[in-house]
Amino acid sequence: MRSIGRPATDWPRKTRTLGSLPSWLPPSIRRAKRLRKSGISRLRSPKVNSSSDNTDTAGRTAEALPLPDYSQSGEPIVNTPTASPSHHPKLNDSGKPVVIKHPSTPTTQASWFDPKAAATFIPGGPVPAELNGVPFATWTDAPTTDDGWEQVDGLNPDLAEPAMKMSPGLNASAGVVVVERDGRVWVVHPTNGFGGYLATWPKGRVEGGLSFQATAVREAWEEAGLKVRITGILGDFDRTTTRTRYYVGERAYGTPAEAGWESQACTLAPIDALPSLLNGSADAPVLAALKARLAPGET
């Protein structure tokens, strides 16, 4: 009987193999067989670029591949990237299209409402009507000026703000760790793994005389599409190019479906899943402070 796709008279006496597969098999078939045998493909984790702190706005080209990881429910925490690039639904600050080289994939609806599962949302993708009693909806009247951000609902004027002690050579920045009512925490996935970050928290440099709180609330809107209410101060942390004041906040409105071009996805993850998501060493002390704050008996 003749083999399919190769004449019997052509069959070699000795076949050079790749692993246990004949080298003459098409690469796609060899790859598929190996993947079926191993169960999952292996992707290399990118190193964090020490020359960047994820603060530039235009012309960003850093690239990183998300690592597959799974929550207790079996949902991907960071899904395997799709093969084909796509365009972000939002234009960048220069009004130009943004190509996502390795698009993230949203998790299924079952992950949305499971406090033990990580739920990934993509810009322009599906979201529930509400979660934990708070609606998901576009923040249509978000401020567009510095003055507007300084007066936005969500700032906490009663919060005692200590002076930031700056480290030499670092710029001041601010961000917010948004904790959902079910205990999960929001992180953003920078577009094309900018700066080497697979996931991190919304943050940005303090510029134009804007306050730390206003900067943090604005960054949560721009990077995650969320309207945030600040509830406390987590601490000041040295990063690669900035000293960042991180606040703790809660989601008051907005939707991750409206995340700006700097983020290709947002994930709502259980705190125990965060170490597998946050690959940047600068995020480790922030996570440690967050765990201490959310520990039973702490406020």
C-alpha positions in Angstrom: 0.0 0.0 0.0 1.4 3.4 -0.9 1.8 6.1 1.7 -0.2 9.2 1.3 1.9 12.1 0.0 5.1 10.2 -0.5 5.9 7.4 -3.1 6.8 4.1 -1.6 9.9 3.9 -3.9 11.1 7.1 -2.3 11.0 5.9 1.3 14.5 6.4 2.8 16.4 3.6 4.5 17.3 5.9 7.4 15.2 8.8 8.4 16.7 11.8 10.2 14.3 12.7 13.0 13.4 15.7 15.1 12.6 14.2 18.5 10.6 11.1 17.4 9.1 12.6 14.3 10.5 12.2 10.7 12.2 15.3 9.4 10.4 15.1 6.1 7.0 15.7 7.7 5.8 19.3 7.0 6.8 21.6 9.9 3.1 22.4 10.7 2.4 18.7 11.2 5.5 18.1 13.3 4.6 21.1 15.5 1.0 20.0 15.9 2.1 16.5 16.9 4.5 17.9 19.5 1.9 20.2 20.9 -0.7 17.5 21.2 1.9 15.3 23.0 3.0 18.0 25.4 -0.4 19.5 25.9 0.7 23.2 25.7 3.2 25.3 23.9 6.0 27.0 25.9 6.6 30.7 25.5 9.6 32.5 26.8 9.0 35.2 29.5 10.5 38.5 28.5 12.9 40.4 30.7 11.8 43.7 32.0 13.6 46.5 30.1 15.5 48.5 32.7 15.7 51.5 30.4 11.9 52.0 30.3 9.2 52.4 32.9 6.1 52.1 30.7 5.6 55.9 30.7 6.2 56.9 27.1 3.1 57.6 25.0 3.8 57.5 21.2 5.9 55.3 19.0 6.1 52.4 21.4 7.6 49.2 19.9 8.6 47.0 22.8 7.2 43.5 22.4 6.6 40.7 24.9 4.6 37.4 24.7 2.1 36.6 27.4 2.7 33.4 29.3 -0.2 30.9 29.6 -1.3 30.5 33.2 -4.5 29.2 34.7 -6.7 30.1 37.6 -8.4 27.6 39.9 -11.4 27.4 37.6 -9.3 26.5 34.6 -9.7 29.8 32.9 -6.6 31.3 31.3 -5.1 34.1 33.3 -3.2 35.4 30.3 -4.5 33.6 27.3 -2.2 32.3 24.6 -1.8 35.1 22.0 -3.7 34.7 18.7 -1.6 34.2 15.6 -2.7 37.2 13.6 -2.0 40.8 14.6 -5.0 43.1 15.0 -5.7 46.8 15.4 -6.5 48.4 18.8 -10.0 50.0 18.6 -8.5 53.2 19.9 -6.0 55.5 18.1 -2.8 56.5 19.8 -2.1 60.0 21.1 -0.9 61.0 17.6 -4.2 59.8 16.0 -2.6 56.8 14.4 -3.7 53.2 14.4 -2.0 50.8 16.9 -1.2 47.3 15.8 -1.4 44.6 18.5 1.2 42.1 17.4 0.0 39.3 19.7 -3.6 40.0 20.7 -4.9 38.8 24.1 -8.1 36.7 24.2 -11.0 37.3 26.6 -11.9 34.6 29.0 -15.4 33.1 29.1 -18.4 34.5 30.9 -18.1 32.0 33.7 -14.9 33.7 34.8 -16.6 37.1 35.2 -18.6 36.2 38.3 -16.3 33.7 40.0 -14.2 35.4 42.7 -11.6 32.6 42.4 -11.2 33.0 38.6 -9.2 35.5 36.6 -11.3 37.3 34.1 -9.6 38.9 31.1 -11.4 41.6 29.1 -10.2 43.2 25.8 -10.9 46.7 24.4 -14.1 46.6 22.5 -14.9 43.1 23.8 -17.8 41.8 25.8 -18.4 42.7 29.5 -21.3 42.0 31.9 -23.9 44.7 32.5 -22.7 44.9 36.1 -20.5 43.2 38.5 -20.8 43.2 42.3 -23.6 45.7 42.1 -21.5 48.3 40.1 -22.4 48.8 36.4 -20.0 48.4 33.5 -20.7 51.4 31.2 -18.8 54.0 29.2 -17.7 57.0 31.3 -19.0 59.5 28.7 -18.3 62.7 30.7 -14.7 61.9 31.7 -12.6 65.1 32.1 -10.5 66.2 29.1 -8.4 69.0 30.9 -6.1 69.1 33.9 -8.6 71.4 35.7 -11.3 68.8 35.1 -9.2 66.0 36.5 -8.5 68.1 39.6 -12.2 68.4 40.3 -13.3 64.9 39.2 -15.5 62.8 41.5 -13.3 60.0 43.0 -10.6 62.1 44.6 -10.3 61.8 48.4 -9.7 65.3 49.9 -9.8 63.9 53.4 -6.8 61.6 52.7 -3.7 62.7 54.6 -1.0 63.1 51.9 2.6 62.9 53.1 5.3 64.7 51.1 7.0 62.4 48.6 10.7 61.9 49.3 12.2 61.8 45.9 15.1 59.5 45.0 17.9 61.0 42.8 17.3 60.6 39.1 13.7 59.5 39.4 10.6 61.3 38.3 7.4 61.5 40.3 4.5 59.4 39.1 1.2 58.1 40.5 -1.0 55.0 40.0 -3.8 53.1 41.6 -4.4 49.5 42.6 -8.2 48.9 42.0 -9.7 46.3 44.3 -13.1 44.9 43.2 -15.7 44.2 45.9 -15.3 40.5 45.5 -11.6 40.8 46.5 -10.1 40.5 43.0 -7.6 43.1 41.7 -7.5 44.9 38.3 -4.3 44.8 36.3 -3.6 46.1 32.8 -1.6 44.3 30.0 0.5 46.9 28.2 0.1 46.8 24.4 2.8 44.6 22.8 4.3 44.1 26.3 5.7 47.6 26.4 8.7 47.9 28.6 8.7 44.1 29.0 5.6 44.1 31.3 3.1 41.3 30.9 0.9 43.0 33.4 1.1 45.9 35.8 -1.1 48.5 37.5 -2.2 51.8 35.8 0.3 54.6 36.5 1.7 57.7 34.9 4.1 60.6 35.5 2.9 63.6 37.4 3.0 66.5 34.9 1.5 69.9 34.3 1.0 70.6 37.9 -1.5 67.8 38.3 -1.9 66.3 41.8 -0.9 62.7 42.6 -4.5 61.7 43.1 -5.8 63.3 39.9 -2.9 61.6 38.0 -3.8 58.2 39.4 -7.5 58.6 38.6 -6.7 59.7 35.1 -4.4 56.8 34.4 -7.0 54.3 35.6 -9.4 55.8 33.0 -6.9 56.0 30.2 -5.3 52.6 30.7 -8.2 50.5 32.1 -11.3 52.4 31.1 -12.4 52.5 34.7 -13.7 55.4 36.9 -12.0 54.9 40.2 -12.7 56.2 43.7 -9.6 56.5 45.8 -9.9 55.0 49.3 -6.3 55.1 50.7 -2.6 55.3 50.1 -0.6 52.1 49.5 2.9 53.7 49.6 5.7 55.3 47.6 7.8 52.9 45.5 11.0 53.3 43.5 10.7 51.9 40.0 13.1 52.0 37.0 12.7 55.6 36.1 10.1 56.9 38.6 9.2 57.1 42.2 5.5 56.2 42.2 2.8 56.9 44.8 0.3 54.0 44.6 -3.2 54.5 45.9 -5.8 51.9 46.7 -9.1 52.5 45.0 -12.5 50.9 44.1 -14.3 50.8 40.8 -17.2 53.3 40.7 -18.1 53.2 37.0 -16.5 52.7 33.6 -15.7 49.5 31.6 -12.5 47.7 30.6 -14.0 47.6 27.1 -13.0 51.2 26.8 -9.4 50.8 27.8 -7.1 53.1 25.8 -4.5 52.2 23.3 -1.7 51.6 25.8 -3.4 48.5 27.1 -4.3 45.4 25.0 -6.3 43.8 27.8 -7.3 44.1 31.4 -7.5 41.2 33.9 -9.5 41.0 37.1 -7.5 38.5 39.1 -7.6 36.9 42.6 -4.7 38.3 44.7 -3.1 34.9 44.9 -2.9 34.8 41.1 -1.1 38.1 40.8 2.5 36.7 41.2 2.0 34.7 38.0 0.8 37.8 36.2 3.2 40.5 37.4 6.6 39.8 35.8 8.2 43.1 36.6 10.5 43.2 39.7 9.3 46.7 40.4 5.8 45.4 41.1 6.9 42.9 43.8 7.1 45.4 46.7 3.8 46.9 45.6 2.2 43.5 45.7 3.7 42.8 49.1 2.2 46.0 50.5 -1.2 45.2 48.9 -1.2 41.8 50.5 -0.4 43.3 53.9 -3.1 45.9 53.5 -5.8 43.3 52.5 -4.8 40.8 55.2 -7.6 40.0 57.7 -7.7 42.7 60.4 -6.0 45.3 58.3 -7.7 48.4 56.8 
